Amino acid sequence: MRLDEIPVTTIDGRSTSLAEYAGMTKLIVNVASRCGFTPQYEQLEALQQRYAAQGFTVLGFPSDQFQQELESDDAVAEYCSTTWGVTFPMFGRVAVNGEGRSPVFAELASAPDEAGEAGDVRWNFEKFLVTPDGHVSRFRSRTKPDDPAIVERIEASVRPDATA
């Protein structure tokens, strides 16, 4: 199955698929509200604001895989909105590893990181940059969203001539 064909549920319960974001540069991130990396929400939102008009979006997938997420989608949505001012699309809580793994992360798990290692998501805030042509670049949790390696790839794949 192609990534854009995968059905997903938004954080407010609407059924859709990633086709809603076809043709865009997507930074797909497994997020958690009680993690040491949670301040990365600020940088993720800054990327959303900076590049959204150029065909870019962050897609946040809350996960309690590592027991660091709030108890409900409603709680996650409220926390992200009020604490971090998140405006990028958020989805319902998912598993990122194991038998019940979200099909999105089952597909993304085959992408290698900078060291050439693919496989299970190791921790919260792993980032998968998907370009419009389907190429996936994987960044582990310690790589901040505004790291030059991520920003350069975003800038190389967005539409610089797009207007707001």
N, C-alpha and C positions, 0 to 999 in steps of 0.2 A: 504494500500500500504506500502511495506517495504521501508525504507529510501533509500537504494541503488537503488531502481527502479524509484525514482523520477527524472523526467527530469529537467534539469537546463540549463542555458545559461551562458557561460563564459563571462568575462568582454569584450572580443573582439568579442563577437557575435556568438561563436560556440555552437551549440546544443550538449548536452551530457546528462549524468545522473550521479548520485553519484556512480553508479556501477564502474565507472572509478577508484574509490578509495576503492572498496570492499576489505576486508581483512586487511585494514589499520586502525590504530588508528587515528581518525579525531578530531580536535578541530574546531568546526564550530562556527563562531563568526559573529554577525551582527555588522558591522563597520560603522563609519561615520567620515568624514574628518574635521568637524568643532566642535568637541565635546571635553569637558574637559578630556575625557578618551582616546583621539586620540594618546597620547604618548604610549599607550599600543601596538601600532604597532611595536615598537622597541623590546618589549619582545616577541611578537608573532613571529617576524622574527627570534629572537634568538632561540626560541623553534624549529622553522622549521629547522634552520641550525644544531642544536644539535642532533635532533632525526630523520631527514628525511631518513637517511640511514638505520634506524631500523624499517621502516614501519610506519612512522608517517607523518601526514601533517596537516597544518592549512588550513582551507577553509574560505575565507573571503567573506561575503555577504553584500555589501554596502546597506544601507537603509536610505531613507529620511523620515522615519516614524515620526521622532521627529524634522524634519526640520533642520538637521545639516549635510546634505550631499551635495556634489557638484552637479551641474546641469546635468551632463552626465557621462556615463560610461567611455568615453575617458578622461574626466577631472579627474575622480577618479583614473583611471589607471596611468595617468601621475603623479598625486600628490603622490600616494603610492610608485611609483617607484623612483621618484626623491627626495622626502622628507624623506622617511623611508627605502628605499632600499628593498622593499617588493619583494620577489621571490615566495612566496607561491601562490597557485591558488586563483584567485579572480573571482567573478561572477557578472553578471549584477545586477543592483539595484533592490531590492525587497521590498515588504511590509512584515513586520513581524507580524502584527496584523490585525484584521478586516476581512471583507468579501473578500478582494483581497489579503489576506495573501498568501505568497509563500507556496506551499505544504511542503517544507522542514521545515518551521517554524510551520506549522499546526501540523506536526508530532512531532516536538521537544517540542511543548508547553505542552504536557502531562507529560513531565519529571519534577519531583519535584527538587527544589533546596535543599541546606543543611538544611533549616528550614522545609522542607516537602511541600513547596508551589509550585504548578504547575500553568499553565495558561499563559496569555499574557506575551510577552517580555516587561519588564518595561522600558528599556532604551538601548542606544547603548552599544556595547561591552559586551553583555551577551555572555557567553561561554558555549558550549555544547560539552563535551568530549564523543565521541562515540567509544567504544572499538570494536575490530574485531567481537566479539560475539553479538554485538548490544546493549550492556548496555550503557545507557546515564546518565552521571553525569552533573548536571547543576550548573553553577556558575554565580552569578549576576555581574553587571558591576564593582562594587568596588573591586572584587577579581581580583588581577593582574594575568596575564598569568603565571608568574613565582612563584606564590604562592605555597608553599609546598604541599597543598592538590591537586593541579592540576599536579604538577611535579611527585608526588608519583604515581598518577594514570596513567600518561603517562608511567613512567618507569615500572610499573607493567604489562602494556599491549603491549609494543613494543617488537621487536625481538632483544635481546641484542647481539646475535651472528651474526647479519647482518653486511655486510661490505659495504663500499661506492662504 
